Amino acid sequence: LEAALDAALGAVRGGRSVRRRGLHLLLLSDGAPTKGDLQCSRQVASALRLGVSIHTCYISDGCDEVPPLLQHISRQTSGASFHAIPRQEAGLVTAVSVKRVAV
């Protein structure tokens, strides 16, 4: 998650010369990080400095809870958190059910 957030926030930093509010990032993930800063503290602080809301979307088979870290990132940056559950037929994703998670 750290590398993905670093890349996205770096693009935001490099792509504008005037500080604006109301920018949004959508972070898609299939799980919680297992190495590095497990709270993504530096990335959350950077998003706050840049005025970026990070919306997280956890993709899973629906049998588990959204990882607390994804909810934390959304909550800290005034973003929303979602849980996406793909539906499969014959091994192919045919639809995705998405529900908003309270943060």
Wavefront OBJ file of the C-alpha trace (Angstrom):
o trace
v 0.000 0.000 0.000
v 2.844 2.389 0.788
v 4.287 2.254 -2.736
v 0.885 2.734 -4.391
v 0.068 5.716 -2.182
v 3.555 7.194 -2.693
v 3.163 6.978 -6.474
v -0.328 8.504 -6.486
v 0.549 11.304 -4.069
v 3.762 11.973 -6.002
v 1.704 12.443 -9.157
v -0.546 14.891 -7.310
v 2.477 16.803 -5.970
v 4.192 16.932 -9.339
v 1.101 17.755 -11.332
v 0.151 21.053 -9.805
v 1.858 24.261 -8.806
v -1.031 25.796 -6.850
v -2.394 24.132 -3.748
v -6.048 23.236 -4.251
v -8.527 21.365 -2.125
v -11.029 18.793 -3.224
v -8.661 16.277 -4.821
v -9.488 12.591 -4.465
v -7.621 9.298 -4.807
v -9.207 5.866 -5.040
v -7.114 3.080 -3.523
v -8.115 -0.456 -4.531
v -6.748 -3.280 -2.381
v -7.237 -6.991 -1.859
v -5.835 -6.998 1.666
v -3.826 -5.416 4.437
v -0.088 -4.749 4.095
v 2.291 -7.225 5.699
v 5.527 -5.206 5.650
v 6.677 -1.624 5.996
v 4.664 1.014 7.849
v 1.455 -0.859 8.555
v -0.333 2.429 9.328
v 0.863 4.305 6.194
v 1.486 7.273 8.519
v 3.726 9.205 6.126
v 1.290 8.790 3.242
v -1.697 9.892 5.351
v 0.243 12.973 6.518
v 1.196 13.777 2.923
v -2.432 13.460 1.774
v -3.525 15.807 4.539
v -0.851 18.379 3.563
v -1.924 18.191 -0.084
v -5.643 18.353 0.715
v -6.295 14.930 -0.835
v -9.115 12.650 0.330
v -8.284 8.975 -0.051
v -11.218 6.671 -0.721
v -10.469 2.992 -0.180
v -12.106 0.004 -1.825
v -11.415 -3.468 -0.453
v -11.931 -6.221 -3.014
v -12.685 -9.656 -1.567
v -14.991 -12.632 -1.828
v -17.211 -11.112 0.860
v -16.299 -13.538 3.623
v -14.170 -11.141 5.608
v -14.197 -7.642 7.089
v -12.626 -4.597 5.484
v -9.084 -4.295 6.905
v -8.950 -1.664 9.665
v -6.044 0.091 7.908
v -8.173 0.870 4.849
v -10.893 2.307 7.055
v -8.251 4.291 8.995
v -6.789 5.816 5.802
v -10.250 6.877 4.636
v -11.271 8.239 8.013
v -8.062 10.245 8.496
v -8.234 11.857 5.037
v -12.020 12.491 4.986
v -12.518 9.795 2.378
v -15.058 7.000 2.069
v -14.437 3.283 2.454
v -16.041 0.629 0.262
v -16.170 -3.175 0.049
v -16.381 -4.669 -3.446
v -17.413 -8.280 -3.911
v -16.983 -9.723 -7.413
v -19.537 -12.222 -8.712
v -18.162 -14.944 -10.917
v -19.656 -17.262 -13.485
v -17.519 -19.906 -15.159
v -14.401 -18.318 -13.686
v -15.132 -14.861 -15.122
v -16.137 -11.787 -13.138
v -19.607 -10.891 -14.389
v -20.572 -8.220 -11.861
v -19.285 -6.426 -8.800
v -21.396 -5.579 -5.780
v -20.095 -2.519 -3.907
v -21.262 -1.328 -0.505
v -20.123 1.682 1.501
v -18.581 0.934 4.882
v -19.147 3.301 7.787
v -15.860 4.831 8.916
l 1 2 3 4 5 6 7 8 9 10 11 12 13 14 15 16 17 18 19 20 21 22 23 24 25 26 27 28 29 30 31 32 33 34 35 36 37 38 39 40 41 42 43 44 45 46 47 48 49 50 51 52 53 54 55 56 57 58 59 60 61 62 63 64 65 66 67 68 69 70 71 72 73 74 75 76 77 78 79 80 81 82 83 84 85 86 87 88 89 90 91 92 93 94 95 96 97 98 99 100 101 102 103
